[in-house]
Amino acid sequence: NPALEVGQFITMLINKPVTPPLSYKDLHLGCRAVYLEWLANSRNEQWLHLDYVLLYIHGLERRLALGTDRDPINHEELKTIYNELLRLRKTYFKKGRYKKFYLDYFIEIVKLKFPVLHEENYYDLDLPETFYPHGSSPTVALAMGQLAAEGKPLNAKWCCAFALSEPKIWTGPIAH
């Protein structure tokens, strides 16, 4: 919102977490200045606290989810947002970080929700890069479901991916 006041850029706020507010309007005035400075540059700076990056991702998520009737998301913008999410993952999210799971899951959902970003069949997609501690990957579930619905055999690639991504297999009664 350009009408909101922006404070002075304060260096000590660069590494200050901005959580819990994941809303620009709820940011401290100095944090707004830090965030806008980052947006105006290449968005590659490693010095920035990850919460600012999450705020940006939240904005992209809102754009994808809430595109308006007056301003619907078009194919090019969709590709741009998707590629930006992939770039942010590579730049800011290291393996094993909890927030990386959130971003990877979101990237999967975007890819599945907008078919223009992938091949026609879910089972033709690459395996997801991340397996989630809380349950199966949406890509794995949809690929296996599509294979079953089409009467095709469940191949080893997707069955192994499901077994690796389903925590109940490793912690439930079957494992003991």
Secondary structure by P-SEA (a helix, b strand, c coil): ccccccccccccccccccccccccccccaaaaaaaaaaaacccccccccaaaaaaaaaaaaaaaacccccccccaaaaaaaaaaaaaaaacccccccaaaaaaaaaaaaaaaaccccccccccccccccccccccccaaaaaaaaaaaaacccccaaaaaaaaaaccccccccccc
